[in-house]
């Protein structure tokens, strides 16, 4: 598929078109982190979904919301190709069909889980769940714990978790005092007590299933 795609390298906060004339474009994430955002008139912007390397993004599978954009949340590389080409290339290869269906099913499961997180969990449980997700996706284990560079701003986190920024600040302080979180310079984060963090989320097992690193 690589030879049929156009590589696109996006800087942080750069927006990518979800519709491309004359045909819809499909994006395949190769590195970095992308997010869909919506900005209804008169309402606060909302970060809706996160996309990791290997994920597939196409307009037909994204809700038609006001102010919808696809934004690079870190330096990101994607492959972009017309939807018609993507569909024909996928249909010609049974293994590719299976892999694509599996990936899209996983993305749907993650989106459903995120909706459940927002609707059912407390603020502390939401925050713990996001830290677990980022730790699984981006983290490296070391002597001090699991560490990673956070691609999300504080505003991003508050929007994604549907939390008031002041509430998020208090939750962050509680996690630091409990020894679950350490912030270093330049957005570097350390999770020093992984097992205790898992205990802080009632859906930790599900998160581990959906976000476990590929082997």
C-alpha positions in Angstrom: 0.0 0.0 0.0 3.0 2.3 0.6 3.6 2.8 -3.1 0.0 4.0 -3.7 0.0 6.5 -0.8 1.3 10.0 -0.3 3.4 10.4 2.9 2.3 13.4 5.0 4.4 14.7 7.9 2.4 17.0 10.2 3.7 19.3 12.8 2.1 19.5 16.3 -1.4 21.1 16.1 -1.5 21.0 12.3 -5.0 20.2 11.0 -5.5 17.6 8.3 -8.6 17.6 6.0 -11.0 14.8 6.6 -12.5 15.3 3.1 -10.4 15.7 0.0 -11.9 16.7 -3.4 -12.7 15.0 -5.6 -12.7 11.9 -3.4 -12.6 11.1 0.2 -9.1 10.5 1.6 -8.0 7.7 4.0 -5.3 8.3 6.5 -3.1 5.5 7.9 -1.1 6.6 11.0 2.5 5.7 10.8 3.9 7.5 13.8 2.8 10.1 16.3 -0.7 10.8 17.7 -3.8 12.2 15.9 -7.1 13.3 17.4 -10.5 14.2 16.1 -11.9 17.5 17.5 -15.4 19.1 17.3 -16.3 22.7 18.0 -20.0 23.2 17.9 -21.1 26.9 17.6 -21.2 28.5 21.1 -19.8 25.4 22.7 -16.4 24.5 24.1 -14.1 22.5 21.8 -14.0 18.8 22.5 -11.3 16.2 21.9 -13.2 13.1 20.8 -10.9 10.3 19.9 -7.2 9.4 19.8 -5.5 7.6 16.9 -2.2 5.7 17.3 0.3 4.2 14.8 -1.5 1.6 12.6 -4.9 3.2 13.0 -7.1 3.9 9.9 -9.0 7.2 9.6 -11.7 7.8 7.0 -14.5 10.4 6.9 -17.3 7.9 6.5 -16.5 6.4 9.9 -16.3 9.7 11.8 -19.5 11.3 13.2 -20.6 14.3 11.2 -20.2 16.9 14.0 -20.0 20.8 13.7 -16.4 22.1 13.5 -15.0 18.6 13.0 -11.2 18.5 12.4 -8.4 15.9 12.4 -5.5 17.4 14.4 -1.9 16.2 14.9 -1.3 16.1 18.7 2.4 15.5 18.2 4.7 15.4 15.2 3.0 12.8 13.1 3.5 10.9 9.9 0.6 9.4 8.0 0.0 7.8 4.6 -2.8 9.4 2.7 -4.6 7.8 -0.2 -8.0 8.1 -1.9 -10.7 5.9 -0.4 -11.3 4.2 -3.7 -7.7 3.2 -3.9 -7.7 2.0 -0.3 -10.8 -0.1 -0.8 -9.5 -1.7 -4.0 -6.1 -2.5 -2.6 -7.7 -4.0 0.5 -10.2 -6.1 -1.4 -7.4 -7.6 -3.5 -5.6 -9.1 -0.5 -7.4 -11.4 1.9 -4.8 -10.8 4.6 -5.2 -7.1 4.2 -9.0 -7.4 4.5 -8.6 -9.3 7.8 -6.1 -6.9 9.2 -8.1 -3.8 8.2 -11.3 -5.3 9.7 -9.5 -6.2 12.9 -8.0 -2.7 13.2 -11.3 -0.9 12.6 -13.0 -3.2 15.1 -10.3 -2.4 17.7 -10.8 1.3 17.1 -14.6 1.0 17.5 -14.1 -0.8 20.8 -11.7 1.9 22.0 -14.3 4.6 21.1 -17.0 2.7 22.8 -14.9 2.3 25.9 -14.0 6.0 26.0 -17.7 6.9 25.9 -18.3 4.5 28.8 -15.4 6.1 30.7 -16.9 9.6 30.4 -20.4 8.4 31.3 -19.7 6.1 34.2 -16.3 6.8 35.9 -15.3 9.4 38.4 -12.8 12.1 37.5 -10.0 10.3 39.3 -10.9 7.0 37.6 -11.0 8.8 34.2 -7.6 10.3 34.8 -6.1 7.0 35.9 -7.5 5.3 32.8 -5.9 7.8 30.5 -2.5 7.5 32.2 -2.8 3.7 31.8 -3.6 4.1 28.2 -0.7 6.4 27.5 1.6 4.3 29.6 0.7 1.2 27.5 0.9 3.1 24.2 3.9 5.4 24.7 5.7 4.3 27.9 9.1 2.8 28.4 9.9 0.9 31.6 12.9 2.0 33.6 14.3 2.0 37.1 12.0 4.9 38.1 8.9 3.4 36.6 7.1 3.8 33.2 8.0 7.1 31.5 6.9 8.9 28.4 6.6 12.3 26.8 3.0 13.5 27.0 1.7 14.6 23.6 -1.5 16.1 25.1 -1.7 19.6 26.6 -3.5 20.1 29.9 -6.4 21.5 27.9 -6.4 18.4 25.7 -6.6 16.1 28.7 -9.4 18.1 30.3 -11.4 18.1 27.0 -10.8 14.4 26.4 -11.9 13.5 29.9 -14.8 16.0 30.0 -13.3 17.6 33.1 -13.1 21.2 34.3 -9.5 22.4 34.1 -9.5 23.2 37.8 -10.9 19.8 38.6 -8.2 18.2 36.5 -5.5 20.3 38.4 -6.8 19.0 41.8 -6.9 15.4 40.5 -3.3 15.7 39.2 -2.2 17.0 42.6 -3.8 14.0 44.3 -2.1 11.6 42.0 1.2 13.2 42.7 0.7 13.1 46.5 -0.3 9.4 46.2 2.9 8.6 44.4 1.1 7.6 41.2 2.5 10.4 39.0 5.6 12.5 38.6 6.1 15.4 36.2 9.6 16.2 34.9 10.6 19.0 32.6 9.4 19.4 29.0 6.2 17.4 29.4 8.0 14.2 30.5 5.9 12.1 32.8 6.8 9.1 35.0 4.4 6.6 36.4 6.4 5.2 39.4 3.7 2.8 40.8 2.2 1.0 37.9 0.4 -1.7 39.8 -1.1 0.9 42.2 -2.2 2.9 39.1 -3.9 -0.2 37.7 -5.9 -0.5 40.9 -7.1 3.1 40.5 -9.1 2.3 37.4 -11.9 -0.2 37.4 -11.4 -0.9 33.7 -7.6 -1.5 33.9 -7.9 -5.0 32.5 -9.9 -3.9 29.5 -7.4 -1.1 28.8 -4.6 -3.5 28.9 -6.4 -5.7 26.4 -7.1 -2.9 23.9 -3.8 -0.9 24.3 -1.3 -3.7 24.9 1.9 -3.0 22.9 2.2 -5.1 19.7 4.6 -8.0 19.9 
